[in-house]
């Protein structure tokens, strides 16, 4: 990955982080930690991997993305807004009455959201159904145009990405779906991103131990397993490249690259950090302090910290279309007083 | 006692015939049930004639429901669960969150409703399925009594935009003359069938209790009480106008269903009548108990789901009704 590309992704991720912190604060929610851990992964996914059609969110050729753990919703919403699926202004009404952006991802209500998220472990089963459905539709010729060779058609079949949290992998129905998905060498289009956030209060080795247990279960079922760093774009590039190179159960490679209709599904474990980028979140001991609602001063200091880290060069597409911070802060922000907000 | 041949535990035969031709983008999604399922024959025949419209996942109910959500999100009309008798109770969370909340077009078949899987005992006798399904927002609940009606409602349900629960304890014997019923037009979701006209008491019923209600009406007629039999095959939405029109004429109501008396058709009818036109009402259904092993016929006698109960209840409400 060249420096320009890395710089662009880092700048984009910084803007997304700021938006996440703002929208979660406005919603007076305490749910920013998981979303912040996902930002780099989603930025890489949406800018470098997924085939998307922001102006035509229902396009059948789009790659599908299932966010299984709905608590990561704010990160997904900020990314979708930056990609142009809907206006960035929608972020400021996140999880309010009548909002386009529901607390948990809602297909049909939010453009660009492909599947419902929320209850732990739900996403993999839905992604399994989607990838099987896409295989059926490929047989009906849904993705082939006249004059295409078989291989070209195969490369047009969309892939299905499912992002799960490490904690979700404790659910039984995840393993039932994982078993079915790896059964018959035909669902290579299914790719799972297992976000494995570590917390200051929870030791890294404890997280890694759990990750390795789950990874070996996936391997036993026949899945292709890769591990990477979810905050390092070079590592993400390697991880996604391995994930997208389909292979059969016996280890032989499959020729088509995207949405491989054959081969085994793959899982990419990503080491991340809760609240990444905002030190107040990163270093919080949840067990004793709980998860905080961002108060106005805390929001300001979080945004200042993000500015410092990124340098705020103002060269990214988001920056150009974004309203001034000052206007955002005076507009929909606390009219009812700081005390109540605290 | 005349006992109808039921398709529940028996042979569902041709229930899926012609379905793929009637419904576009149909997909039958199934798990495999370890016990011998009465649907095996029908499913095997369907899978053979329409391999492109059949998927067997060999997985738990929860996984099958989630996969069905995936299929529905990709534009398929999904018929779920002939081989999963406990679908509704085992996968309630997935049905609620992955199918009903996003309102996906999936039809859930109830293949072990009421007491039909008699020999298995309480675990496999879902006497509260209607209550479970009826309480999910946006879920349509249908309980046909005979094969013809089942076929019509299944096709209708597969065209509905949201989730539908369809009980299939249906009889091969027709409730009405099919020709006569066809001439009255197709039966819509939210409709009901007036099976017998009468002036003294309304007997509202669904599923296998339709046959008991018709039998009871014969007995009541001999005693000089003219019962009106209304089949409420659409438990939700309930055919309120048909029901209210009948009750306004008769002034008394009996509800008969093969279900717990709590939360099923009887509760639905009582809710409507209490609000809009209160009349004396009796419920014929299961007490607040689980079933036990036995043949379906024995169990129906034991738990008082027979025409004699309907006759008794009708006599009671008839005596209580307001005289104008």
Interface residues (C-beta under 8 A of the other chain):
Chain A: X106 X107 X108 X114 X115 X116 X118 X119 X122 X124 X125 X126 X127 X128 X129 X130 X131 X132 X133 X134 X136 X137 X139 X140 X172 X173 X176 X177 X179 X180 X183
Chain B: X27 X52 X55 X57 X58 X59 X60 X62 X63 X65 X66 X67 X68 X69 X70 X71 X72 X73 X74 X75 X76 X93 X94 X97 X98 X101 X102 X103
